[in-house]
Amino acid sequence: MARFLTPVSDRITQQFGENPDYYRSLGQLGHTGIDYGCSLGTAVRATGDGRVSFAGPGANHGGFLSVAGNAILLDHGDIYSAYSHLSRFAVSQGQQVSQGQVIGYSGNTGQVTGPHLHFEFWGKPTNWQNGWSGRLNPNNYLSSAIAGGGEVMNYDDGVALYRTGLHREPENDAAARSMVGMTPRSAMDNFRGSEEWLNQNHKIVYFDQVNAQLQEANARIAQLIQRPDVSPELTAQLEKLRDENEIALEKNSELEKRKMELESVQRADKEAGESLLRRLGQFVSKYIPGLK
């Protein structure tokens, strides 16, 4: 099983190393990470367990610079993972995170042409002169087929797809083995059409859509406040609306966090109940023969 998983399940729009002619002018051999075509406000998850080494504007970190916009750097002990162009953060510097935990939301901050997630791995220690500005090829660390670098799926790729899409292990081997031999695109299309994925992700999409709408509203309010033809009275009303939107964003984040906690408790209760039934069946079979 891959140690690191993809932070989102959206399609790849630019691979590591692509467009060398453009990036050569920037002193790089090619694109330094993987771009995922996320819509604004998509939940971004930690690729692996680690600690938040940095969370803030890229302009405040020499490794990111302002082109990265809002960025997060996770320290995994022997390597870093980096996430750029975020709309907002769900973690803070110094915080410990677990694989699959939501750490932020995709956006269009920094130097971009549209909303997406730019995902990277950095060496530790980082060799800034390696031709990739210290970056490493993510395909060497992610499950190869899920990262877009494999021709067909293997068993570990199937497990990785479950962990990336549903943030849990498959309920049985058959679920992961059914994807063996499929192309990554076919496996992903089938997976996203499954009842499991739809049941798990429609709630997450709802939270993300609300967040995106509130953030877009606040951006529009900020533009209106700066206009010279807006009266002080209207400015005051807009500022009040902006503050109410911020409160709504915070409440929505709390609801999402609570939902995930409840789902975790439900899974634990289900596993505990199944374990109890198994032990009861073993007891009956051993001490009360013939009882069904």
VMD Tcl script that draws the C-alpha trace (Angstrom):
set ca {
  {0.00 0.00 0.00}
  {1.26 3.45 -0.88}
  {2.51 5.49 2.04}
  {1.11 8.67 0.47}
  {-2.27 9.22 -1.15}
  {-3.50 11.89 -3.54}
  {-4.91 14.93 -1.68}
  {-7.98 15.14 -3.95}
  {-9.67 12.80 -6.42}
  {-10.11 15.36 -9.21}
  {-8.62 14.91 -12.68}
  {-5.00 15.83 -13.35}
  {-4.59 18.89 -15.59}
  {-0.78 19.11 -15.59}
  {1.73 16.42 -14.67}
  {5.16 16.73 -13.09}
  {7.80 17.68 -15.70}
  {5.40 18.93 -18.36}
  {5.85 22.16 -20.37}
  {9.66 22.31 -20.05}
  {9.96 25.19 -22.54}
  {7.86 27.47 -20.36}
  {9.45 26.49 -17.04}
  {13.00 26.66 -18.40}
  {12.60 30.44 -18.45}
  {11.96 30.22 -14.70}
  {15.12 28.20 -14.10}
  {13.28 24.87 -13.82}
  {13.37 21.74 -15.96}
  {9.57 21.51 -16.09}
  {6.41 21.70 -14.01}
  {7.40 21.05 -10.40}
  {4.31 19.22 -9.17}
  {0.90 17.83 -10.13}
  {-2.05 20.12 -10.85}
  {-5.57 18.90 -10.08}
  {-8.54 20.62 -11.71}
  {-10.52 21.28 -8.51}
  {-13.49 23.60 -8.36}
  {-13.29 26.42 -5.83}
  {-13.69 25.16 -2.25}
  {-12.84 21.47 -2.81}
  {-11.63 19.80 0.40}
  {-7.86 19.15 0.28}
  {-6.61 16.28 2.45}
  {-3.23 15.44 3.95}
  {-1.35 12.99 1.74}
  {0.10 11.32 4.85}
  {0.58 11.70 8.60}
  {2.72 14.67 9.55}
  {3.06 18.09 11.14}
  {2.09 21.46 9.65}
  {5.44 23.15 9.04}
  {3.86 26.21 7.39}
  {0.36 27.52 6.68}
  {-0.03 31.01 5.26}
  {0.60 33.25 2.26}
  {3.38 31.88 0.06}
  {4.98 35.33 0.07}
  {5.88 34.67 3.72}
  {7.87 31.51 2.90}
  {11.04 31.48 0.79}
  {10.23 28.07 -0.68}
  {6.78 29.06 -1.96}
  {6.95 32.80 -2.81}
  {3.90 34.85 -3.74}
  {3.09 32.78 -6.86}
  {1.82 29.97 -4.59}
  {-0.90 32.09 -2.97}
  {-2.18 30.52 0.23}
  {-0.04 27.45 0.87}
  {0.54 24.60 3.33}
  {3.73 22.61 3.91}
  {3.54 19.30 5.79}
  {6.59 17.67 7.38}
  {6.44 13.86 7.12}
  {9.78 13.28 8.84}
  {11.90 12.43 5.80}
  {10.06 14.44 3.13}
  {7.70 17.42 2.78}
  {4.41 17.70 0.91}
  {3.18 21.09 -0.32}
  {-0.26 22.42 -1.31}
  {-0.68 25.76 -3.15}
  {-3.39 28.20 -4.34}
  {-5.73 27.39 -1.43}
  {-8.79 29.51 -0.70}
  {-8.55 28.96 3.05}
  {-6.97 26.82 5.75}
  {-8.38 24.14 8.07}
  {-5.16 23.67 10.07}
  {-2.55 25.88 11.70}
  {1.23 25.86 11.92}
  {2.62 23.26 14.34}
  {-0.52 21.10 14.27}
  {-0.25 17.31 13.89}
  {-2.39 15.90 11.08}
  {-3.44 12.42 10.00}
  {-3.59 10.99 6.50}
  {-6.88 11.95 4.87}
  {-7.58 14.84 7.26}
  {-8.95 18.00 5.63}
  {-6.19 20.62 5.83}
  {-7.61 23.31 3.54}
  {-9.77 24.11 0.54}
  {-8.73 24.63 -3.08}
  {-8.83 28.09 -4.56}
  {-7.32 30.49 -7.06}
  {-4.90 32.50 -4.91}
  {-1.45 33.39 -6.21}
  {-0.42 33.21 -9.86}
  {-3.12 31.11 -11.52}
  {-5.43 31.07 -14.53}
  {-8.26 29.44 -12.55}
  {-9.08 27.40 -9.44}
  {-6.93 24.30 -8.97}
  {-4.61 22.54 -6.52}
  {-0.86 22.49 -7.14}
  {0.58 19.55 -5.18}
  {4.29 18.86 -4.62}
  {6.85 16.89 -2.65}
  {10.02 18.61 -1.40}
  {13.19 16.79 -0.43}
  {14.32 16.85 3.19}
  {16.88 18.29 3.32}
  {15.80 20.29 0.27}
  {18.25 20.55 -2.63}
  {17.22 23.88 -4.13}
  {19.70 23.40 -7.02}
  {18.30 20.09 -8.34}
  {16.73 21.78 -11.38}
  {13.22 21.52 -9.90}
  {13.58 24.16 -7.17}
  {13.98 21.41 -4.58}
  {10.86 19.54 -5.69}
  {10.64 15.77 -6.24}
  {8.46 13.80 -8.63}
  {5.22 12.96 -6.72}
  {4.67 9.89 -8.90}
  {7.62 8.25 -7.15}
  {5.78 8.45 -3.82}
  {2.09 8.15 -4.66}
  {0.33 4.98 -5.77}
  {1.49 4.95 -9.40}
  {-1.82 4.38 -11.18}
  {-3.78 6.80 -9.00}
  {-1.12 9.45 -9.52}
  {-1.51 9.06 -13.25}
  {1.80 7.30 -13.87}
  {0.62 3.69 -14.24}
  {-0.93 1.89 -17.21}
  {-3.23 -0.45 -15.28}
  {-4.43 -0.79 -11.69}
  {-3.00 -3.33 -9.27}
  {-4.40 -4.41 -5.89}
  {-2.58 -1.70 -3.91}
  {-3.88 0.92 -6.35}
  {-7.43 -0.27 -5.66}
  {-6.92 0.05 -1.92}
  {-5.35 3.49 -2.41}
  {-8.36 4.60 -4.47}
  {-10.69 3.59 -1.64}
  {-8.57 5.40 0.92}
  {-8.41 8.52 -1.25}
  {-12.08 8.60 -2.24}
  {-13.78 7.25 0.90}
  {-10.97 7.78 3.45}
  {-11.24 4.24 4.75}
  {-10.18 0.72 3.85}
  {-12.37 -1.29 1.41}
  {-14.85 -3.48 3.27}
  {-13.51 -6.62 1.57}
  {-10.76 -7.72 -0.80}
  {-13.19 -8.10 -3.66}
  {-13.80 -4.34 -3.84}
  {-10.11 -3.59 -4.44}
  {-9.45 -6.68 -6.56}
  {-12.30 -5.79 -8.91}
  {-10.18 -2.91 -10.17}
  {-7.06 -4.97 -10.94}
  {-6.18 -4.76 -14.63}
  {-8.42 -1.75 -15.30}
  {-7.03 1.52 -16.62}
  {-6.93 4.26 -13.96}
  {-9.53 6.31 -15.87}
  {-11.99 3.39 -16.06}
  {-11.45 2.51 -12.41}
  {-12.00 6.12 -11.35}
  {-15.16 6.47 -13.48}
  {-16.62 3.23 -12.08}
  {-15.68 4.21 -8.54}
  {-17.30 7.66 -8.78}
  {-20.48 6.06 -10.10}
  {-20.68 3.63 -7.17}
  {-23.31 3.98 -4.46}
  {-20.58 4.05 -1.80}
  {-18.84 7.07 -3.32}
  {-22.07 8.97 -3.95}
  {-23.34 8.38 -0.41}
  {-20.02 9.43 1.11}
  {-19.27 12.48 -1.00}
  {-22.56 14.24 -1.67}
  {-22.47 15.65 1.89}
  {-18.88 16.83 1.49}
  {-19.78 18.48 -1.81}
  {-22.63 20.32 -0.06}
  {-20.31 21.80 2.55}
  {-17.78 22.76 -0.12}
  {-20.42 24.43 -2.29}
  {-21.69 26.51 0.63}
  {-18.14 27.56 1.49}
  {-17.44 28.50 -2.12}
  {-20.62 30.58 -2.38}
  {-19.88 32.46 0.85}
  {-16.29 33.14 -0.21}
  {-17.40 34.43 -3.61}
  {-19.95 36.68 -1.91}
  {-17.28 38.12 0.38}
  {-14.97 38.75 -2.57}
  {-17.77 40.65 -4.32}
  {-18.50 42.64 -1.15}
  {-14.82 43.60 -0.89}
  {-14.94 44.93 -4.46}
  {-18.08 46.96 -3.79}
  {-16.71 48.50 -0.60}
  {-13.75 49.90 -2.56}
  {-15.93 51.71 -5.09}
  {-15.97 55.50 -4.62}
  {-19.66 55.78 -5.53}
  {-20.83 53.57 -2.64}
  {-22.32 55.60 0.19}
  {-21.11 55.25 3.81}
  {-24.50 53.79 4.76}
  {-24.30 51.08 2.10}
  {-20.66 50.42 3.01}
  {-21.71 49.81 6.61}
  {-24.40 47.38 5.47}
  {-21.95 45.53 3.22}
  {-19.43 45.24 6.04}
  {-22.14 43.83 8.31}
  {-23.07 41.28 5.63}
  {-19.41 40.36 5.20}
  {-19.10 39.74 8.96}
  {-22.23 37.58 8.91}
  {-20.78 35.57 6.03}
  {-17.57 34.98 7.99}
  {-19.62 33.67 10.92}
  {-21.53 31.40 8.54}
  {-18.22 30.07 7.15}
  {-17.02 29.24 10.65}
  {-20.30 27.50 11.52}
  {-20.21 25.53 8.28}
  {-16.68 24.35 9.06}
  {-17.76 23.28 12.53}
  {-20.71 21.36 11.06}
  {-18.41 19.57 8.63}
  {-16.01 18.69 11.44}
  {-18.87 17.43 13.61}
  {-20.26 15.37 10.71}
  {-16.90 13.65 10.21}
  {-16.64 12.95 13.96}
  {-20.12 11.41 14.00}
  {-19.33 9.25 10.98}
  {-16.17 8.03 12.72}
  {-18.19 7.10 15.83}
  {-20.78 5.31 13.68}
  {-18.07 3.24 11.98}
  {-16.55 2.35 15.35}
  {-19.98 1.35 16.73}
  {-20.65 -0.79 13.66}
  {-17.30 -2.57 14.02}
  {-17.86 -3.10 17.77}
  {-21.32 -4.56 17.11}
  {-20.03 -6.92 14.44}
  {-17.23 -8.05 16.76}
  {-19.71 -8.73 19.56}
  {-21.93 -10.80 17.27}
  {-18.95 -12.86 16.11}
  {-17.88 -13.56 19.70}
  {-21.46 -14.43 20.68}
  {-21.67 -16.88 17.80}
  {-18.39 -18.49 18.85}
  {-19.63 -18.79 22.44}
  {-22.91 -20.41 21.37}
  {-21.14 -22.85 19.07}
  {-18.70 -23.87 21.79}
  {-20.89 -24.08 24.88}
  {-24.46 -24.61 23.60}
  {-24.19 -27.15 20.75}
  {-27.20 -27.36 18.48}
  {-28.52 -23.87 19.31}
  {-28.94 -21.67 16.27}
}
mol new
graphics top color blue
foreach p $ca { graphics top sphere $p radius 0.5 }
foreach p [lrange $ca 0 end-1] q [lrange $ca 1 end] { graphics top cylinder $p $q radius 0.2 }
display resetview
